[in-house]
Amino acid sequence: MPKGIYYFTEGFLWGTATAAHQVEGRNQNNTWYAWEQEEGRILNGDKSGLACDWWGGRWREDFDRAYEANQNAHRLSIAWSRIQPTPDRWDEGALDRYREMLKRLRERNMAPMVTLHHFSEPLWVAEMGGWENEAVVDLFARFVKKSVEALEPFCDLWITINEPNVYMYSAYLEGVFPPGKRSLKAALRVMDHLIRAHARAYHVIHEIQPEARVGVALHYRGFKPATWLPVDRWTAGVYNTLFNDLFPRTLKDGVFNAICKKHRISDAVGTQDFVGLNYYSSDRVRFDLFAPGKIFGHRSYPDGASLSESGFIANLPEGMIECVKWGSQFGLPMIITENGVEDSEDTLRPQYLLEHLYALWQIINDNYLVKGYFHWSLVDNFEWERGWTQRFGLWGLDVETQARIRRPSADLYAEICGLNGISAEVVETYAPDALKVLFP
């Protein structure tokens, strides 16, 4: 068997990522709880319920699991709907709970990364029009100010908005997230407001905490034309422009360029200290005038690609290299803020994880500045409109009993984090089929 170790850079962040609504449970005051109550919105009629019962305190044992698995960081989100349950009231008790969570991470020498918006808002924000209403920019800035003032003693690494491109696409084009619209006009208005809200939040955070590092978690998809036909190349270009490029390029040059809508947002320029990158897979795109989502494209995976159990993700680690190269255009340090695969049997995950981390090591070795990696996710959680049908956790979850089930990938990731690298022995133990890729 070949021997060797691929070491990552000193001080590399190794963690897992979670999101408030997906793990906390018991939150009836946000848009996703209301969405779950509508028939047909969630696969199999699933409900988040207790989720992973973090609001009931089980975050403590999950943090212990992460610490014992050699992780030195954790990314979590806070719920706007808990902190500001009504327009005129702040819940200091909720802030105390989040403060305790961050303090516990610090005590374990784990760096917290806090996401301020991860797909959900208070019901009262939705009732006033949500992100279609320009007033949300000021409201979000107030929420950010209150939250950062309370939490800044324990956190200096912030994500303002998680996957604004996915939020725009899923909620306002595809219609599978609340409020379930299919309108390009509404989608672009929402994206404009998300950019403005991020920029305001960036400045608010730095006024409170000058040393803070602030970024956005962007979902990158490698869109390639399915054929040589010009119409397929055009469609792939539209996807790249609207999905991948629109948000971050506005932050770079101040020009909101959505092909059919173009204007300046000068205040957004320079409002990133690092680029957060969420990468899962890549797509082939074919022109389809009647495709849902109103971007006129049918998306698919390459023939022969290894697929996750529901076909939701293809194992395409070369896309990680493309993702980092794409992110490097903004001239800032990068952090992989999400990467993972649904796999209840834990048969694909070891190979997926190792091959993606090897691709990441390769691109870092080519002098691309990547500072950390957060695996999605620590424990199985409620996967939005897909409910409990997808299992992304290093640890499994029995939803009925709340029991955690240790998967082999939990030990694999612990070995990687502890070593700060990938050894041939680890590959041989957990995913021998990947040896020919990592140690040819």
For each residue, the residues with C-beta under 8 A, 3 or more apart:
1: 424 425 428 435
2: 424 435 439
3: 424 425
4: 423 424 439
5: 419 421 422 423 424
6: 358 361 421 422 423 438
7: 419 420 421
8: 12 361 364 420 421
9: 12 364 371
10: 420
11: 371
12: 8 9 371 372 373 420
13: 72 73 111 335 371 372 373 374
14: 70 71 72 73 372 373 416 417 420
15: 66 71 72 73 74 75 110 111 113 372 373 374 375
16: 66 71 74 75 374 375 376 377 378 394
17: 74 75 76 337 338 374 375 376 377 378
18: 22 23 54 74 75 76 77 377 378 379 381
19: 22 23 76 77 115 118 119 162 381
20: 23 24 27 76 77 78 79 82 118 120
21: 24 27 30 32 33 48 51 79 118 119 120 382
22: 18 19 48 51 52 377 381 382 383 384
23: 18 19 20 51 52 54 59 76 379 381 382
24: 20 21 27 51 52 53 54 55 79
25: 48 49 50 51 52 53 54 55 56
26: 50 51 55 56
27: 20 21 24 30 33 55 79 81 82
28: 33
29: 33 81 82 85 122 123
30: 21 27 33 34 79 80 81 120 121 122 123
31: 34 35 120 121 122 123 125 126 130 178 179
32: 21 35 36 48 119 120 178 384
33: 21 27 28 29 30 36 37 48
34: 30 31 37 38 123 126 178
35: 31 32 38 41 42 177 178 180
36: 32 33 41 42 46 47 48
37: 33 34
38: 34 35 41
39: 45
40:
41: 35 36 38 180 385
42: 35 36 45 46 47 385 386 387
43: 46 385 386 387 389
44: 387 388 389
45: 39 42 387
46: 36 42 43 382 387 388 389
47: 36 42 387
48: 21 22 25 32 33 36 51 382
49: 25 399
50: 25 26 53 56 399 402
51: 21 22 23 24 25 26 48 54 381 382
52: 22 23 24 25 58 59 62 379 380 381 397 402
53: 24 25 50 56 57 58 402
54: 18 23 24 25 51 57 58 59 62
55: 24 25 26 27 97
56: 25 26 50 53
57: 53 54 60
58: 52 53 54 61 62 402
59: 23 52 54 62 63 101
60: 57 63 64 104
61: 58 64 65 404
62: 52 54 58 59 65 66 378 379 395 404
63: 59 60 66 67 74 101 104 105 108 110
64: 60 61 67 68
65: 61 62 68 69 378 379 395 404 410
66: 15 16 62 63 69 71 74 110 378
67: 63 64 71 108 110
68: 64 65 414
69: 65 66 394 410 411 413 414 417
70: 14 414 417 418
71: 14 15 16 66 67 74 110 413 414 417
72: 13 14 15 109 110 111 417
73: 13 14 15 110 111 112 113 372 374
74: 15 16 17 18 63 66 71 105 110 111 112 113 374 378
75: 15 16 17 18 112 113 114 115 159 337 374
76: 17 18 19 20 23 101 112 113 114 115
77: 18 19 20 114 115 116 117 118 159 162
78: 20 82 83 98 114 115 116 147 151
79: 20 21 24 27 30 82 83 94 120
80: 30 83 84 116 117 120 121 122 125 140 143
81: 27 29 30 84 85 120 121 122 123
82: 20 27 29 78 79 85 91 94
83: 78 79 80 90 91 94 95 98 143 146 147
84: 80 81 87 89 90 91 122 142 143 146
85: 29 81 82 89 91 122
86: 89 122 124
87: 84 124 139
88:
89: 84 85 86
90: 83 84 95 146
91: 82 83 84 85 94 95
92: 95 96
93: 96 97
94: 79 82 83 91 97 98
95: 83 90 91 92 98 99 146 147 150 151
96: 92 93 99 100
97: 55 93 94 100 101
98: 78 83 94 95 101 102 147 150 151
99: 95 96 102 103 150 151 154
100: 96 97 103 104
101: 59 63 76 97 98 104 105 112
102: 98 99 105 106 112 114 151 154 155
103: 99 100 106 107 154
104: 60 63 100 101 107 108
105: 63 74 101 102 108 110 111 112 154
106: 102 103 109 110 112 154
107: 103 104
108: 63 67 104 105
109: 72 106
110: 15 63 66 67 71 72 73 74 105 106
111: 13 15 72 73 74 105 157
112: 73 74 75 76 101 102 105 106 154 155 157
113: 15 73 74 75 76 155 157 158 159 335 337 374
114: 75 76 77 78 102 151 155 157 158 159
115: 19 75 76 77 78 118 158 159 160 161 162 217
116: 77 78 80 143 144 147 158 159 160 161 201
117: 77 80 120 121 140 160 161 162 197
118: 19 20 21 77 115 162
119: 19 21 32 162 163 166 167 177 384
120: 20 21 30 31 32 79 80 81 117
121: 30 31 80 81 117 125 126 130 131
122: 29 30 31 80 81 84 85 86 125 126
123: 29 30 31 34 81 126 127
124: 86 87 127 128
125: 31 80 121 122 128 130 136 139
126: 31 34 121 122 123 129 130 178 179
127: 123 124
128: 124 125 133 135 136
129: 126 132 133 135 136
130: 31 121 125 126 133 136 179 190
131: 121 136 167 190 193 194
132: 129 186 189 190 193
133: 128 129 130 136 193
134: 137 193
135: 128 129 138 139
136: 125 128 129 130 131 133 139 140 193 197
137: 134 140 141 193 196 197 200
138: 135 141 142 200
139: 87 125 135 136 142 143
140: 80 117 136 137 143 144 197 200 201
141: 137 138 144 145 197 200 201 204
142: 84 138 139 145 146
143: 80 83 84 116 139 140 146 147
144: 116 140 141 147 148 160 200 201 204 205
145: 141 142 148 149 204 208
146: 83 84 90 95 142 143 149 150
147: 78 83 95 98 116 143 144 150 151
148: 144 145 151 152 158 204 205 208 209 212
149: 145 146 152 208
150: 95 98 99 146 147
151: 78 95 98 99 102 114 147 148 154 155
152: 148 149 155 156 208 209 212
153:
154: 99 102 103 105 106 112 151
155: 102 112 113 114 151 152 158
156: 152 209 211 212 213
157: 111 112 113 114 212 213
158: 113 114 115 116 148 155 205 212 213 214 215
159: 75 77 113 114 115 116 162 214 215 216 217 276 337
160: 115 116 117 144 197 198 201 202 205 214 215 216
161: 115 116 117 164 167 194 197 198 201 216 217
162: 19 77 115 117 118 119 159 167 216 217 278
163: 119 166 167 217 218 219 278
164: 161 167 168 191 194 195 198 216 218 247
165: 168 169 191 218 219 242 243 244 246 247
166: 119 163 169 170 219
167: 119 131 161 162 163 164 170 171 177 190 194
168: 164 165 171 172 173 187 188 190 191 194
169: 165 166 172 173 174 187 243 293
170: 166 167 173 174 175 176 177 385
171: 167 168 175 176 177 178 179 180 181 190
172: 168 169 175 179 181 182 183 186 187 190
173: 168 169 170 181 182 183 184 187 293 294 295
174: 169 170 177 182 292 293
175: 170 171 172 180 181 182 292
176: 170 171 180 385
177: 35 119 167 170 171 174 180 384 385
178: 31 32 34 35 126 171
179: 31 126 130 171 172
180: 35 41 171 175 176 177
181: 171 172 173 175 186 187
182: 172 173 174 175 292 293 294
183: 172 173 186 187 294
184: 173 187 188 260 294
185: 188 189
186: 132 172 181 183 189 190
187: 168 169 172 173 181 183 184 190 191
188: 168 184 185 191 192 258 260 261
189: 132 185 186 192 193
190: 130 131 132 167 168 171 172 186 187 193 194
191: 164 165 168 187 188 194 195 246 247 256 258
192: 188 189 195 196 256 265
193: 131 132 133 134 136 137 189 190 196 197
194: 131 161 164 167 168 190 191 197 198 247
195: 164 191 192 198 199 247 250 251 256 265 268
196: 137 192 193 199 200 265 267 268
197: 117 136 137 140 141 160 161 193 194 200 201
198: 160 161 164 194 195 201 202 216 251 268 271
199: 195 196 202 203 251 265 267 268 271
200: 137 138 140 141 144 196 197 203 204 267
201: 116 140 141 144 160 161 197 198 204 205 214
202: 160 198 199 205 206 214 271 272
203: 199 200 206 207 271
204: 141 144 145 148 200 201 207 208
205: 144 148 158 160 201 202 208 209 212 214
206: 202 203 209 210 212 214
207: 203 204 210
208: 145 148 149 152 204 205 212
209: 148 152 156 205 206 212
210: 206 207
211: 156
212: 148 152 156 157 158 205 206 208 209 273
213: 156 157 158 273 274
214: 158 159 160 201 202 205 206 271 272 273 274
215: 158 159 160 272 273 274 275 276 332 335
216: 159 160 161 162 164 198 247 248 251 272 275 276
217: 115 159 161 162 163 276 277 278 337 338
218: 163 164 165 244 247 248 275 276 277 278 327
219: 163 165 166 243 278 279 280 338
220: 244 277 278 279 323 326 327
221: 239 243 244 281 282 283
222: 282 283 316 319 322 323
223: 236 239 240 243 244 282 283 285 299
224: 236 282 283 284 285
225: 228 229 232 233 235 236 284 285 286
226: 232 284 285 286 298 300
227: 232 286
228: 225 232 233
229: 225 232 233 287
230: 233 234
231: 234 235 287
232: 225 226 227 228 229 235 236 285 286 287
233: 225 228 229 230 236 237
234: 230 231 237 238 287
235: 225 231 232 238 239 285 286 287 295 296 297
236: 223 224 225 232 233 239 240 285 297
237: 233 234 240 241
238: 234 235 241 242 259 295 296 297
239: 221 223 235 236 242 243 244 283 285 295 297 299
240: 223 236 237 243 244 245
241: 237 238 244 245 246 257 258 259
242: 165 238 239 245 246 258 259 295
243: 165 169 219 221 223 239 240 246 295
244: 165 218 220 221 223 239 240 241 248 326
245: 240 241 242 248 249
246: 165 191 241 242 243 249 250 256 257 258
247: 164 165 191 194 195 216 218 250 251
248: 216 218 244 245 251 252 272 275 330
249: 245 246 252 253 255 257
250: 195 246 247 253 254 255 256 257 265 268
251: 195 198 199 216 247 248 268 269 270 271 272 330
252: 248 249 269 329 330
253: 249 250 269
254: 250 264 265 266 267 268 269
255: 249 250 262 263 264 265
256: 191 192 195 246 250 261 262 263 264 265
257: 241 246 249 250 262
258: 188 191 241 242 246 261 262
259: 238 241 242 262
260: 184 188
261: 188 256 258
262: 255 256 257 258 259
263: 255 256
264: 254 255 256
265: 192 195 196 199 250 254 255 256 268
266: 254 269
267: 196 199 200 254 271
268: 195 196 198 199 250 251 254 265 271
269: 251 252 253 254 266
270: 251
271: 198 199 202 203 214 251 267 268
272: 202 214 215 216 248 251 275 330 332
273: 212 213 214 215 332 333
274: 213 214 215 332 333 334 335 371
275: 215 216 218 248 272 327 330 332 333 334 335
276: 159 215 216 217 218 334 335 337
277: 217 218 220 323 324 327 334 335 336 337
278: 162 163 217 218 219 220 336 337 338 339 376
279: 219 220 319 320 323 336 338 339 356
280: 219 313 338 339 340 341 376
281: 221 301 313 314 315 316 319
282: 221 222 223 224 314 316 318 319 322
283: 221 222 223 224 239 299 300 301
284: 224 225 226 299 300 301 302
285: 223 224 225 226 232 235 236 239 297 298 299
286: 225 226 227 232 235 297 298 299 300
287: 229 231 232 234 235 296 297 298
288: 291 296 297 298
289: 296
290:
291: 288 294 295 296 297 298
292: 174 175 182
293: 169 173 174 182 297
294: 173 182 183 184 291
295: 173 235 238 239 242 243 291
296: 235 238 287 288 289 291
297: 235 236 238 239 285 286 287 288 291 293
298: 226 285 286 287 288 291
299: 223 239 283 284 285 286
300: 226 283 284 286
301: 281 283 284 305 307 311 314 316
302: 284 305 314 316
303:
304:
305: 301 302 314 315 316
306: 314 315 348 351
307: 301 311 312 313 314 315
308: 311 312 313 314 315 341 342 343 348
309: 342 343 344 345 348
310: 342 386 389 390
311: 301 307 308
312: 307 308 342 386 390
313: 280 281 307 308 341 342
314: 281 282 301 302 305 306 307 308
315: 281 305 306 307 308 341 348 351 352 355
316: 222 281 282 301 302 305 319
317: 320 321 352 355 356 358 359
318: 282 321 322 359
319: 222 279 281 282 316 322 323
320: 279 317 323 324 336 339 356 359 360 363
321: 317 318 324 325 359 362 363
322: 222 282 318 319 325 326
323: 220 222 277 279 319 320 326 327
324: 277 320 321 327 328 334 360 363 364 368 370
325: 321 322 328 363 368
326: 220 244 322 323 329
327: 218 220 275 277 323 324 330 334
328: 324 325 331 334 368 369
329: 252 326
330: 248 251 252 272 275 327
331: 328
332: 215 272 273 274 275 369
333: 273 274 275 369 370 371
334: 274 275 276 277 324 327 328 368 369 370 371
335: 13 113 215 274 275 276 277 370 371 372 373 374
336: 277 278 279 320 339 360 370 372 373 374
337: 17 75 113 159 217 276 277 278 374
338: 17 217 219 278 279 280 374 375 376
339: 278 279 280 320 336 356 373 374 375 376
340: 280 349 352 353 375 376 377 392
341: 280 308 313 315 348 349 352 353 392
342: 308 309 310 312 313 383 390 391 392
343: 308 309 346 347 348 349 352 391 392
344: 309 391 396
345: 309
346: 343 349 350 407 408 409
347: 343 350
348: 306 308 309 315 341 343 351 352
349: 340 341 343 346 352 353 407 409
350: 346 347 353 354 408 409 412 430 431 434
351: 306 315 348 354 355 431 433 434
352: 315 317 340 341 343 348 349 355 356
353: 340 341 349 350 356 357 375 409 412 413 416
354: 350 351 357 358 412 422 426 427 430 431 434 438
355: 315 317 351 352 358 359 434 437 438
356: 279 317 320 339 352 353 359 360
357: 353 354 360 361 373 416 422
358: 6 317 354 355 361 362 422 434 437 438
359: 317 318 320 321 355 356 362 363
360: 320 324 336 356 357 363 364 370 373
361: 6 8 357 358 364 365 421 422
362: 321 358 359 365 366
363: 320 321 324 325 359 360 366 368 370
364: 8 9 324 360 361 367 368 369 370
365: 361 362
366: 362 363
367: 364
368: 324 325 328 334 363 364
369: 328 332 333 334 364
370: 324 333 334 335 336 360 363 364 373
371: 9 11 12 13 274 333 334 335
372: 12 13 14 15 73 335 336
373: 12 13 14 15 335 336 339 357 360 370
374: 13 15 16 17 73 74 75 113 335 336 337 338 339
375: 15 16 17 338 339 340 353 378 394 413
376: 16 17 278 280 338 339 340 392
377: 16 17 18 22 340 380 381 392 393 394
378: 16 17 18 62 65 66 74 375 393 394 395
379: 18 23 52 62 65 393 394 395 396 397 404
380: 52 377 388 391 392 393 395 396 397
381: 18 19 22 23 51 52 377 392 393 397
382: 21 22 23 46 48 51 387 388
383: 22 342 386 387 388 389 390 392
384: 22 32 119 177 387
385: 41 42 43 170 176 177
386: 42 43 310 312 383 389 390
387: 42 43 44 45 46 47 382 383 384
388: 44 46 380 382 383 399
389: 43 44 46 310 383 386
390: 310 312 342 383 386
391: 342 343 344 380 396 397
392: 340 341 342 343 376 377 380 381 383
393: 377 378 379 380 381 396 397 407
394: 16 69 375 377 378 379 407 409 410 413
395: 62 65 378 379 380 404 405 406 407 410
396: 344 379 380 391 393 404 405 406 407
397: 52 379 380 381 391 393 402 403 404 405
398: 401 402 403 405
399: 49 50 388 402
400:
401: 398
402: 50 52 53 58 397 398 399
403: 397 398
404: 61 62 65 379 395 396 397
405: 395 396 397 398
406: 395 396 410 411
407: 346 349 393 394 395 396 410
408: 346 350 411 412 430
409: 346 349 350 353 394 412 413 430
410: 65 69 394 395 406 407 413 414
411: 69 406 408 414 415 430
412: 350 353 354 408 409 415 416 426 429 430 431
413: 69 71 353 375 394 409 410 416 417
414: 68 69 70 71 410 411 417 418
415: 411 412 418 419 423 426 430
416: 14 353 357 412 413 419 420 421 422 426
417: 14 69 70 71 72 413 414 420
418: 70 414 415
419: 5 7 415 416 422 423 426
420: 7 8 10 12 14 416 417
421: 5 6 7 8 361 416
422: 5 6 354 357 358 361 416 419 426 427 438
423: 4 5 6 415 419 426 427
424: 1 2 3 4 5 427 428 435 438 439
425: 1 3 428 429
426: 354 412 415 416 419 422 423 429 430
427: 354 422 423 424 430 431 432 434 435 438 439
428: 1 424 425 432 435
429: 412 425 426 432
430: 350 354 408 409 411 412 415 426 427
431: 350 351 354 412 427 434 435
432: 427 428 429 435
433: 351 436
434: 350 351 354 355 358 427 431 437 438
435: 1 2 424 427 428 431 432 438 439
436: 433 439 440
437: 355 358 434 440
438: 6 354 355 358 422 424 427 434 435
439: 2 4 424 427 435 436
440: 436 437
